[in-house]
Amino acid sequence: ISSIYLPIPLLPLPIHLLHLSPSSFPSIYISSCCSSTSSHSTSLSPPCRPFLENYAAQAIYFFKGWYFVLSAFQIISGYPYRILGYVWGKTPSYISGLVLQGYRLIPIIPILREAMDWFLTPTSLRLKHWLTVQEIWAQLFLIKVQRKWEKGSPRKLGTPPSSLVKLLMGGGLAVFFIALIWGP
Protein backbone atom coordinates (compact mmCIF):
# COMPACT_ATOMS: atom_id res chain seq x y z
CA ILE A 1 0.00 0.00 0.00
CA SER A 2 1.35 3.40 -0.90
CA SER A 3 1.46 5.77 2.01
CA ILE A 4 2.40 9.27 3.01
CA TYR A 5 4.76 9.93 5.90
CA LEU A 6 4.03 13.34 7.45
CA PRO A 7 6.19 14.84 10.20
CA ILE A 8 4.07 16.72 12.75
CA PRO A 9 5.92 19.01 15.20
CA LEU A 10 4.97 19.06 18.86
CA LEU A 11 5.57 22.79 19.20
CA PRO A 12 4.25 25.46 16.87
CA LEU A 13 7.73 26.93 16.43
CA PRO A 14 9.80 27.00 13.24
CA ILE A 15 12.48 24.32 13.00
CA HIS A 16 15.37 26.77 12.52
CA LEU A 17 14.55 28.45 15.87
CA LEU A 18 14.73 25.15 17.74
CA HIS A 19 17.98 24.02 16.04
CA LEU A 20 16.48 20.58 15.48
CA SER A 21 16.44 18.40 12.44
CA PRO A 22 13.13 17.22 10.91
CA SER A 23 13.95 13.65 11.95
CA SER A 24 13.73 14.60 15.64
CA PHE A 25 9.98 15.33 15.38
CA PRO A 26 7.38 12.65 16.05
CA SER A 27 5.48 11.61 12.93
CA ILE A 28 2.25 9.94 11.95
CA TYR A 29 1.65 7.39 9.24
CA ILE A 30 -1.26 8.03 6.83
CA SER A 31 -2.28 5.49 4.19
CA SER A 32 -3.41 6.80 0.87
CA CYS A 33 -6.53 5.90 -1.08
CA CYS A 34 -5.03 3.42 -3.50
CA SER A 35 -2.51 0.63 -3.42
CA SER A 36 0.47 0.38 -5.70
CA THR A 37 0.54 -3.43 -5.54
CA SER A 38 -3.10 -3.89 -6.50
CA SER A 39 -3.57 -6.01 -9.62
CA HIS A 40 -6.97 -4.56 -10.45
CA SER A 41 -8.32 -1.03 -10.34
CA THR A 42 -11.82 0.16 -10.93
CA SER A 43 -12.68 3.19 -12.96
CA LEU A 44 -14.74 4.50 -10.03
CA SER A 45 -11.79 4.77 -7.67
CA PRO A 46 -10.34 8.26 -7.23
CA PRO A 47 -6.96 9.09 -8.77
CA CYS A 48 -4.08 8.47 -6.41
CA ARG A 49 -2.09 11.67 -6.05
CA PRO A 50 -0.16 13.04 -3.10
CA PHE A 51 -1.95 15.74 -1.16
CA LEU A 52 0.50 18.47 -2.17
CA GLU A 53 -0.30 17.82 -5.84
CA ASN A 54 -4.09 17.48 -5.36
CA TYR A 55 -5.40 21.03 -5.65
CA ALA A 56 -9.04 20.02 -5.25
CA ALA A 57 -8.32 18.36 -1.91
CA GLN A 58 -6.31 21.39 -0.81
CA ALA A 59 -9.21 23.70 -1.72
CA ILE A 60 -11.67 21.52 0.20
CA TYR A 61 -9.44 21.51 3.30
CA PHE A 62 -8.89 25.28 2.99
CA PHE A 63 -12.63 26.06 2.81
CA LYS A 64 -13.48 23.57 5.55
CA GLY A 65 -10.83 25.15 7.76
CA TRP A 66 -12.30 28.62 7.24
CA TYR A 67 -15.78 27.22 7.82
CA PHE A 68 -14.67 25.86 11.20
CA VAL A 69 -12.99 29.18 12.08
CA LEU A 70 -16.13 31.17 11.25
CA SER A 71 -18.29 28.63 13.10
CA ALA A 72 -16.07 29.02 16.16
CA PHE A 73 -16.46 32.80 16.04
CA GLN A 74 -20.23 32.39 15.76
CA ILE A 75 -20.29 30.05 18.76
CA ILE A 76 -18.15 32.48 20.76
CA SER A 77 -20.41 35.40 19.80
CA GLY A 78 -23.52 33.43 20.62
CA TYR A 79 -26.36 32.36 18.40
CA PRO A 80 -29.25 34.79 18.00
CA TYR A 81 -32.23 33.72 20.08
CA ARG A 82 -34.69 34.37 17.34
CA ILE A 83 -34.71 36.03 13.95
CA LEU A 84 -37.95 37.88 13.39
CA GLY A 85 -39.40 38.34 9.93
CA TYR A 86 -37.89 37.75 6.55
CA VAL A 87 -34.22 38.28 5.75
CA TRP A 88 -35.01 41.09 3.29
CA GLY A 89 -37.67 42.55 5.57
CA LYS A 90 -35.43 44.48 7.94
CA THR A 91 -35.70 47.90 6.31
CA PRO A 92 -38.65 48.86 4.12
CA SER A 93 -37.74 49.81 0.57
CA TYR A 94 -39.45 49.50 -2.79
CA ILE A 95 -37.13 46.65 -3.83
CA SER A 96 -37.66 44.68 -0.60
CA GLY A 97 -41.43 45.11 -0.99
CA LEU A 98 -41.31 43.72 -4.53
CA VAL A 99 -39.11 40.83 -3.39
CA LEU A 100 -41.50 40.02 -0.53
CA GLN A 101 -44.55 40.12 -2.80
CA GLY A 102 -42.79 37.93 -5.39
CA TYR A 103 -41.73 35.48 -2.68
CA ARG A 104 -45.26 35.25 -1.33
CA LEU A 105 -46.61 34.47 -4.82
CA ILE A 106 -44.70 31.15 -4.85
CA PRO A 107 -47.34 28.57 -3.85
CA ILE A 108 -45.77 26.34 -1.16
CA ILE A 109 -42.43 27.89 -0.13
CA PRO A 110 -43.71 30.65 2.25
CA ILE A 111 -45.99 28.23 4.10
CA LEU A 112 -43.17 25.67 4.38
CA ARG A 113 -40.84 28.36 5.76
CA GLU A 114 -43.42 29.56 8.28
CA ALA A 115 -44.18 25.98 9.40
CA MET A 116 -40.44 25.34 9.89
CA ASP A 117 -40.12 28.59 11.84
CA TRP A 118 -43.04 27.49 14.02
CA PHE A 119 -41.63 24.12 15.01
CA LEU A 120 -38.05 25.43 15.42
CA THR A 121 -39.02 28.44 17.57
CA PRO A 122 -40.11 28.05 21.18
CA THR A 123 -43.64 29.49 21.17
CA SER A 124 -47.02 28.93 22.79
CA LEU A 125 -48.91 29.75 19.59
CA ARG A 126 -50.66 27.09 17.57
CA LEU A 127 -49.71 26.76 13.93
CA LYS A 128 -52.86 28.55 12.74
CA HIS A 129 -52.13 31.54 14.98
CA TRP A 130 -48.44 31.54 13.97
CA LEU A 131 -49.44 31.74 10.30
CA THR A 132 -51.84 34.58 11.14
CA VAL A 133 -49.07 36.51 12.91
CA GLN A 134 -46.75 35.98 9.93
CA GLU A 135 -49.46 37.23 7.55
CA ILE A 136 -50.04 40.31 9.73
CA TRP A 137 -46.29 40.97 9.81
CA ALA A 138 -46.05 40.72 6.01
CA GLN A 139 -49.04 43.04 5.51
CA LEU A 140 -47.61 45.61 7.94
CA PHE A 141 -44.25 45.48 6.19
CA LEU A 142 -45.90 46.05 2.81
CA ILE A 143 -47.82 49.01 4.28
CA LYS A 144 -44.51 50.46 5.53
CA VAL A 145 -43.08 50.08 2.02
CA GLN A 146 -46.15 51.76 0.55
CA ARG A 147 -45.92 54.67 3.03
CA LYS A 148 -42.25 55.14 2.27
CA TRP A 149 -43.03 55.18 -1.46
CA GLU A 150 -45.88 57.69 -0.92
CA LYS A 151 -43.54 60.07 0.92
CA GLY A 152 -41.38 60.31 -2.22
CA SER A 153 -44.39 60.56 -4.53
CA PRO A 154 -45.20 63.97 -6.09
CA ARG A 155 -48.95 63.51 -5.42
CA LYS A 156 -50.10 64.61 -1.97
CA LEU A 157 -52.17 62.28 0.20
CA GLY A 158 -55.91 62.89 -0.05
CA THR A 159 -55.88 64.28 -3.58
CA PRO A 160 -57.62 62.10 -6.16
CA PRO A 161 -55.58 60.75 -9.07
CA SER A 162 -56.13 62.32 -12.47
CA SER A 163 -58.60 60.81 -14.93
CA LEU A 164 -55.76 59.79 -17.26
CA VAL A 165 -54.00 57.82 -14.50
CA LYS A 166 -57.28 56.12 -13.55
CA LEU A 167 -58.02 55.28 -17.18
CA LEU A 168 -54.55 53.89 -17.90
CA MET A 169 -54.15 51.89 -14.68
CA GLY A 170 -57.71 50.68 -14.15
CA GLY A 171 -58.57 50.25 -17.82
CA GLY A 172 -55.26 48.56 -18.55
CA LEU A 173 -55.80 46.10 -15.68
CA ALA A 174 -59.35 45.35 -16.87
CA VAL A 175 -58.17 44.76 -20.45
CA PHE A 176 -55.36 42.52 -19.18
CA PHE A 177 -57.74 40.30 -17.18
CA ILE A 178 -60.28 40.12 -20.00
CA ALA A 179 -57.50 39.09 -22.41
CA LEU A 180 -56.21 36.58 -19.86
CA ILE A 181 -59.63 34.95 -19.43
CA TRP A 182 -60.89 35.08 -23.01
CA GLY A 183 -57.57 34.89 -24.83
CA PRO A 184 -56.63 31.24 -24.47
Residue frames as qw, qx, qy, qz and C-alpha x, y, z in Angstrom:
[[0.000, 0.891, 0.455, 0.000, 0.00, 0.00, 0.00],
 [0.379, 0.455, -0.050, 0.804, 1.35, 3.40, -0.90],
 [0.433, -0.752, -0.428, 0.252, 1.46, 5.77, 2.01],
 [0.176, 0.802, -0.090, 0.564, 2.40, 9.27, 3.01],
 [0.657, -0.328, -0.424, 0.530, 4.76, 9.93, 5.90],
 [0.006, 0.839, 0.103, 0.535, 4.03, 13.34, 7.45],
 [0.445, -0.053, -0.532, 0.718, 6.19, 14.84, 10.20],
 [0.301, -0.810, -0.338, -0.373, 4.07, 16.72, 12.75],
 [0.282, 0.364, -0.494, 0.738, 5.92, 19.01, 15.20],
 [0.401, -0.515, -0.692, 0.308, 4.97, 19.06, 18.86],
 [0.177, -0.613, -0.219, 0.738, 5.57, 22.79, 19.20],
 [0.453, 0.811, 0.359, 0.090, 4.25, 25.46, 16.87],
 [0.208, -0.831, 0.287, 0.429, 7.73, 26.93, 16.43],
 [0.669, 0.668, -0.305, -0.115, 9.80, 27.00, 13.24],
 [0.964, -0.059, -0.085, 0.244, 12.48, 24.32, 13.00],
 [0.548, 0.501, -0.219, 0.633, 15.37, 26.77, 12.52],
 [0.288, -0.724, 0.231, -0.583, 14.55, 28.45, 15.87],
 [0.874, -0.420, 0.163, -0.180, 14.73, 25.15, 17.74],
 [0.106, 0.665, -0.734, -0.092, 17.98, 24.02, 16.04],
 [0.676, -0.045, 0.718, -0.161, 16.48, 20.58, 15.48],
 [0.069, 0.169, -0.791, -0.584, 16.44, 18.40, 12.44],
 [0.668, -0.031, -0.219, -0.710, 13.13, 17.22, 10.91],
 [0.650, 0.013, -0.759, -0.030, 13.95, 13.65, 11.95],
 [0.149, 0.033, -0.728, 0.668, 13.73, 14.60, 15.64],
 [0.498, -0.043, 0.116, -0.858, 9.98, 15.33, 15.38],
 [0.458, 0.143, 0.856, -0.195, 7.38, 12.65, 16.05],
 [0.278, 0.173, -0.561, -0.760, 5.48, 11.61, 12.93],
 [0.687, 0.186, 0.538, -0.451, 2.25, 9.94, 11.95],
 [0.169, -0.088, 0.868, 0.458, 1.65, 7.39, 9.24],
 [0.564, 0.430, 0.235, -0.664, -1.26, 8.03, 6.83],
 [0.470, 0.121, 0.804, 0.343, -2.28, 5.49, 4.19],
 [0.224, 0.262, -0.300, -0.890, -3.41, 6.80, 0.87],
 [0.710, 0.240, 0.218, -0.625, -6.53, 5.90, -1.08],
 [0.872, 0.391, -0.216, -0.203, -5.03, 3.42, -3.50],
 [0.766, -0.425, 0.444, 0.188, -2.51, 0.63, -3.42],
 [0.238, 0.708, -0.547, -0.377, 0.47, 0.38, -5.70],
 [0.132, -0.238, 0.958, 0.093, 0.54, -3.43, -5.54],
 [0.635, 0.332, 0.505, -0.481, -3.10, -3.89, -6.50],
 [0.327, 0.003, 0.801, 0.502, -3.57, -6.01, -9.62],
 [0.088, 0.610, 0.686, 0.386, -6.97, -4.56, -10.45],
 [0.032, -0.256, -0.236, 0.937, -8.32, -1.03, -10.34],
 [0.238, 0.675, 0.699, -0.009, -11.82, 0.16, -10.93],
 [0.242, 0.461, 0.263, 0.812, -12.68, 3.19, -12.96],
 [0.366, -0.813, -0.329, -0.312, -14.74, 4.50, -10.03],
 [0.687, -0.488, -0.200, 0.501, -11.79, 4.77, -7.67],
 [0.035, 0.988, -0.035, -0.144, -10.34, 8.26, -7.23],
 [0.661, 0.594, -0.310, 0.337, -6.96, 9.09, -8.77],
 [0.777, -0.510, -0.132, 0.345, -4.08, 8.47, -6.41],
 [0.390, 0.680, -0.134, 0.606, -2.09, 11.67, -6.05],
 [0.450, -0.192, -0.506, 0.710, -0.16, 13.04, -3.10],
 [0.103, -0.818, -0.493, 0.278, -1.95, 15.74, -1.16],
 [0.219, -0.622, 0.137, 0.739, 0.50, 18.47, -2.17],
 [0.068, -0.070, 0.663, 0.742, -0.30, 17.82, -5.84],
 [0.049, -0.543, -0.821, -0.170, -4.09, 17.48, -5.36],
 [0.007, 0.147, -0.048, 0.988, -5.40, 21.03, -5.65],
 [0.536, -0.433, -0.447, -0.570, -9.04, 20.02, -5.25],
 [0.702, -0.417, -0.531, 0.225, -8.32, 18.36, -1.91],
 [0.377, -0.062, -0.260, 0.887, -6.31, 21.39, -0.81],
 [0.218, -0.313, -0.192, -0.904, -9.21, 23.70, -1.72],
 [0.654, -0.474, -0.521, -0.277, -11.67, 21.52, 0.20],
 [0.646, -0.336, -0.457, 0.511, -9.44, 21.51, 3.30],
 [0.198, 0.109, -0.074, 0.971, -8.89, 25.28, 2.99],
 [0.387, -0.388, -0.272, -0.791, -12.63, 26.06, 2.81],
 [0.722, -0.441, -0.532, -0.037, -13.48, 23.57, 5.55],
 [0.531, -0.148, -0.394, 0.736, -10.83, 25.15, 7.76],
 [0.042, -0.170, 0.007, -0.984, -12.30, 28.62, 7.24],
 [0.573, -0.431, -0.477, -0.509, -15.78, 27.22, 7.82],
 [0.693, -0.393, -0.533, 0.285, -14.67, 25.86, 11.20],
 [0.325, -0.029, -0.238, 0.915, -12.99, 29.18, 12.08],
 [0.269, -0.283, -0.183, -0.902, -16.13, 31.17, 11.25],
 [0.675, -0.430, -0.550, -0.240, -18.29, 28.63, 13.10],
 [0.585, -0.254, -0.499, 0.586, -16.07, 29.02, 16.16],
 [0.065, 0.080, -0.100, 0.990, -16.46, 32.80, 16.04],
 [0.490, -0.366, -0.382, -0.692, -20.23, 32.39, 15.76],
 [0.705, -0.395, -0.582, 0.095, -20.29, 30.05, 18.76],
 [0.425, -0.136, -0.368, 0.815, -18.15, 32.48, 20.76],
 [0.130, -0.172, -0.086, -0.973, -20.41, 35.40, 19.80],
 [0.339, 0.249, 0.731, -0.537, -23.52, 33.43, 20.62],
 [0.081, 0.353, 0.797, 0.483, -26.36, 32.36, 18.40],
 [0.298, -0.180, -0.011, -0.937, -29.25, 34.79, 18.00],
 [0.357, 0.118, 0.786, -0.491, -32.23, 33.72, 20.08],
 [0.475, 0.573, 0.666, -0.058, -34.69, 34.37, 17.34],
 [0.138, -0.090, 0.405, 0.899, -34.71, 36.03, 13.95],
 [0.353, 0.578, 0.552, -0.486, -37.95, 37.88, 13.39],
 [0.484, 0.743, 0.016, -0.461, -39.40, 38.34, 9.93],
 [0.863, 0.457, 0.110, 0.185, -37.89, 37.75, 6.55],
 [0.682, -0.197, 0.116, 0.695, -34.22, 38.28, 5.75],
 [0.259, 0.323, 0.307, 0.857, -35.01, 41.09, 3.29],
 [0.272, -0.762, -0.483, -0.335, -37.67, 42.55, 5.57],
 [0.524, -0.371, -0.363, 0.676, -35.43, 44.48, 7.94],
 [0.025, -0.439, -0.025, 0.898, -35.70, 47.90, 6.31],
 [0.530, 0.637, 0.542, -0.142, -38.65, 48.86, 4.12],
 [0.024, -0.465, 0.438, 0.769, -37.74, 49.81, 0.57],
 [0.693, 0.412, -0.103, -0.583, -39.45, 49.50, -2.79],
 [0.472, 0.396, -0.777, -0.131, -37.13, 46.65, -3.83],
 [0.042, -0.093, 0.921, -0.375, -37.66, 44.68, -0.60],
 [0.572, 0.258, 0.392, -0.673, -41.43, 45.11, -0.99],
 [0.692, 0.433, -0.374, -0.439, -41.31, 43.72, -4.53],
 [0.303, 0.317, -0.894, 0.093, -39.11, 40.83, -3.39],
 [0.282, 0.026, 0.785, -0.550, -41.50, 40.02, -0.53],
 [0.682, 0.352, 0.154, -0.623, -44.55, 40.12, -2.80],
 [0.606, 0.446, -0.600, -0.272, -42.79, 37.93, -5.39],
 [0.094, 0.240, -0.925, 0.280, -41.73, 35.48, -2.68],
 [0.431, 0.138, 0.649, -0.612, -45.26, 35.25, -1.33],
 [0.684, 0.383, -0.190, -0.591, -46.61, 34.47, -4.82],
 [0.334, 0.285, -0.896, -0.068, -44.70, 31.15, -4.85],
 [0.708, -0.335, -0.401, -0.475, -47.34, 28.57, -3.85],
 [0.860, -0.363, -0.356, 0.052, -45.77, 26.34, -1.16],
 [0.588, 0.268, -0.377, 0.664, -42.43, 27.89, -0.13],
 [0.151, -0.511, 0.266, -0.803, -43.71, 30.65, 2.25],
 [0.813, -0.398, -0.039, -0.423, -45.99, 28.23, 4.10],
 [0.905, 0.022, -0.329, 0.267, -43.17, 25.67, 4.38],
 [0.356, 0.402, -0.371, 0.757, -40.84, 28.36, 5.76],
 [0.412, -0.496, 0.180, -0.742, -43.42, 29.56, 8.28],
 [0.928, -0.269, -0.170, -0.196, -44.18, 25.98, 9.40],
 [0.776, 0.140, -0.378, 0.485, -40.44, 25.34, 9.89],
 [0.044, 0.482, -0.309, 0.818, -40.12, 28.59, 11.84],
 [0.680, -0.464, -0.013, -0.568, -43.04, 27.49, 14.02],
 [0.954, -0.252, -0.161, 0.004, -41.63, 24.12, 15.01],
 [0.696, 0.212, -0.296, 0.619, -38.05, 25.43, 15.42],
 [0.014, -0.479, 0.222, -0.849, -39.02, 28.44, 17.57],
 [0.195, -0.300, -0.821, 0.444, -40.11, 28.05, 21.18],
 [0.282, -0.174, -0.124, -0.935, -43.64, 29.49, 21.17],
 [0.289, 0.213, 0.804, -0.474, -47.02, 28.93, 22.79],
 [0.520, 0.391, -0.114, -0.751, -48.91, 29.75, 19.59],
 [0.759, 0.229, 0.610, -0.011, -50.66, 27.09, 17.57],
 [0.451, 0.034, 0.571, 0.685, -49.71, 26.76, 13.93],
 [0.157, 0.750, 0.564, 0.308, -52.86, 28.55, 12.74],
 [0.231, -0.946, -0.131, 0.187, -52.13, 31.54, 14.98],
 [0.526, -0.441, 0.375, 0.623, -48.44, 31.54, 13.97],
 [0.387, 0.337, 0.605, 0.609, -49.44, 31.74, 10.30],
 [0.021, -0.901, -0.415, -0.123, -51.84, 34.58, 11.14],
 [0.394, -0.813, 0.083, 0.421, -49.07, 36.51, 12.91],
 [0.503, -0.154, 0.519, 0.674, -46.75, 35.98, 9.93],
 [0.247, 0.620, 0.593, 0.451, -49.46, 37.23, 7.55],
 [0.184, -0.951, -0.231, 0.096, -50.04, 40.31, 9.73],
 [0.490, -0.592, 0.274, 0.579, -46.29, 40.97, 9.81],
 [0.445, 0.157, 0.589, 0.656, -46.05, 40.72, 6.01],
 [0.097, 0.808, 0.503, 0.291, -49.04, 43.04, 5.51],
 [0.320, -0.904, -0.068, 0.276, -47.61, 45.61, 7.94],
 [0.521, -0.351, 0.411, 0.660, -44.25, 45.48, 6.19],
 [0.338, 0.420, 0.602, 0.589, -45.90, 46.05, 2.81],
 [0.086, -0.928, -0.358, -0.062, -47.82, 49.01, 4.28],
 [0.448, -0.723, 0.152, 0.504, -44.51, 50.46, 5.53],
 [0.469, 0.005, 0.554, 0.688, -43.08, 50.08, 2.02],
 [0.163, 0.707, 0.568, 0.388, -46.15, 51.76, 0.55],
 [0.250, -0.933, -0.189, 0.176, -45.92, 54.67, 3.03],
 [0.491, -0.502, 0.323, 0.634, -42.25, 55.14, 2.27],
 [0.372, 0.277, 0.615, 0.638, -43.03, 55.18, -1.46],
 [0.006, 0.849, 0.496, 0.183, -45.88, 57.69, -0.92],
 [0.367, -0.796, -0.025, 0.480, -43.54, 60.07, 0.92],
 [0.351, -0.316, 0.489, 0.733, -41.38, 60.31, -2.22],
 [0.314, 0.541, 0.709, 0.327, -44.39, 60.56, -4.53],
 [0.087, 0.131, 0.103, 0.982, -45.20, 63.97, -6.09],
 [0.427, -0.505, -0.488, -0.570, -48.95, 63.51, -5.42],
 [0.195, -0.324, 0.551, -0.744, -50.10, 64.61, -1.97],
 [0.064, -0.236, -0.954, 0.171, -52.17, 62.28, 0.20],
 [0.205, 0.554, 0.582, -0.559, -55.91, 62.89, -0.05],
 [0.337, 0.536, -0.249, -0.733, -55.88, 64.28, -3.58],
 [0.856, 0.281, 0.406, -0.153, -57.62, 62.10, -6.16],
 [0.486, -0.167, 0.607, 0.606, -55.58, 60.75, -9.07],
 [0.288, 0.407, -0.276, -0.822, -56.13, 62.32, -12.47],
 [0.827, 0.315, 0.213, -0.415, -58.60, 60.81, -14.93],
 [0.597, 0.603, -0.516, -0.114, -55.76, 59.79, -17.26],
 [0.020, -0.410, 0.867, -0.283, -54.00, 57.82, -14.50],
 [0.622, 0.057, 0.614, -0.483, -57.28, 56.12, -13.55],
 [0.794, 0.482, -0.061, -0.367, -58.02, 55.28, -17.18],
 [0.477, 0.580, -0.661, 0.000, -54.55, 53.89, -17.90],
 [0.083, -0.313, 0.877, -0.356, -54.15, 51.89, -14.68],
 [0.581, 0.135, 0.616, -0.515, -57.71, 50.68, -14.15],
 [0.751, 0.514, -0.057, -0.410, -58.57, 50.25, -17.82],
 [0.384, 0.567, -0.727, -0.052, -55.26, 48.56, -18.55],
 [0.237, -0.200, 0.888, -0.339, -55.80, 46.10, -15.68],
 [0.697, 0.299, 0.421, -0.497, -59.35, 45.35, -16.87],
 [0.677, 0.587, -0.331, -0.296, -58.17, 44.76, -20.45],
 [0.128, 0.488, -0.857, 0.101, -55.36, 42.52, -19.18],
 [0.413, -0.029, 0.826, -0.381, -57.74, 40.30, -17.18],
 [0.743, 0.452, 0.179, -0.459, -60.28, 40.12, -20.00],
 [0.545, 0.608, -0.551, -0.172, -57.50, 39.09, -22.41],
 [0.073, -0.375, 0.894, -0.233, -56.21, 36.58, -19.86],
 [0.570, 0.142, 0.685, -0.431, -59.63, 34.95, -19.43],
 [0.729, 0.560, 0.215, -0.332, -60.89, 35.08, -23.01],
 [0.216, 0.738, -0.563, -0.302, -57.57, 34.89, -24.83],
 [0.107, -0.269, 0.952, 0.102, -56.63, 31.24, -24.47]]
